[in-house]
Amino acid sequence: MLQFSGWVLINQAGTQLFLNIDLVVANLVFGALVAGRYGAVIIFSALLRGMVGTVSGVLEPIVLTLYAQNNFSGLARFCRLSTKFTGLAIALPVGLLCGLAKPLLTVWLGHPSQIYPGWW
């Protein structure tokens, strides 16, 4: 059990490093100011990833049940439908985020000219 938990820890640390290395690179290459600007925007990607993870977690028991019942045709059908559903369900928030990015960031962070004079 102890060896397994050690590998789980290494796996989770690697996953977090893989998913968040872009902010570290932005900080090292471009400096703290650019990394701060990027960090304020990258949170939306993390939130969308969390939403997809939640939907996948809800659908996971059904997949395991179909697999345990050896219902592979039903499993394939359910996986196709759940992939379509997840894609359609995430399309609305992504579209709203892309379409309303400027007003959303202005409300959330304030007008950029107040925070970074000469930037906007």
WOHUTA-V802070 format. One record per residue. RES is the residue in three letters. NEAR is the number of other C-alpha atoms within 8 Angstrom. Layout:
# WOHUTA-V802070
{{RES	NEAR} {RES	NEAR}}
This chain:
# WOHUTA-V802070
{{MET	4} {LEU	5} {GLN	6} {PHE	7} {SER	8} {GLY	8} {TRP	8} {VAL	8} {LEU	8} {ILE	8} {ASN	8} {GLN	8} {ALA	8} {GLY	8} {THR	8} {GLN	8} {LEU	8} {PHE	7} {LEU	7} {ASN	8} {ILE	8} {ASP	7} {LEU	10} {VAL	9} {VAL	9} {ALA	12} {ASN	11} {LEU	8} {VAL	6} {PHE	10} {GLY	9} {ALA	8} {LEU	7} {VAL	10} {ALA	13} {GLY	8} {ARG	8} {TYR	10} {GLY	9} {ALA	7} {VAL	8} {ILE	8} {ILE	8} {PHE	7} {SER	8} {ALA	8} {LEU	8} {LEU	11} {ARG	8} {GLY	8} {MET	9} {VAL	10} {GLY	8} {THR	8} {VAL	9} {SER	8} {GLY	8} {VAL	7} {LEU	9} {GLU	8} {PRO	8} {ILE	7} {VAL	11} {LEU	8} {THR	8} {LEU	12} {TYR	10} {ALA	7} {GLN	6} {ASN	6} {ASN	9} {PHE	8} {SER	6} {GLY	8} {LEU	11} {ALA	8} {ARG	8} {PHE	9} {CYS	9} {ARG	8} {LEU	8} {SER	9} {THR	8} {LYS	8} {PHE	8} {THR	10} {GLY	8} {LEU	8} {ALA	8} {ILE	11} {ALA	8} {LEU	8} {PRO	9} {VAL	9} {GLY	8} {LEU	9} {LEU	9} {CYS	7} {GLY	6} {LEU	8} {ALA	9} {LYS	6} {PRO	7} {LEU	9} {LEU	9} {THR	10} {VAL	8} {TRP	6} {LEU	7} {GLY	9} {HIS	8} {PRO	11} {SER	9} {GLN	7} {ILE	7} {TYR	8} {PRO	8} {GLY	5} {TRP	6} {TRP	6}}
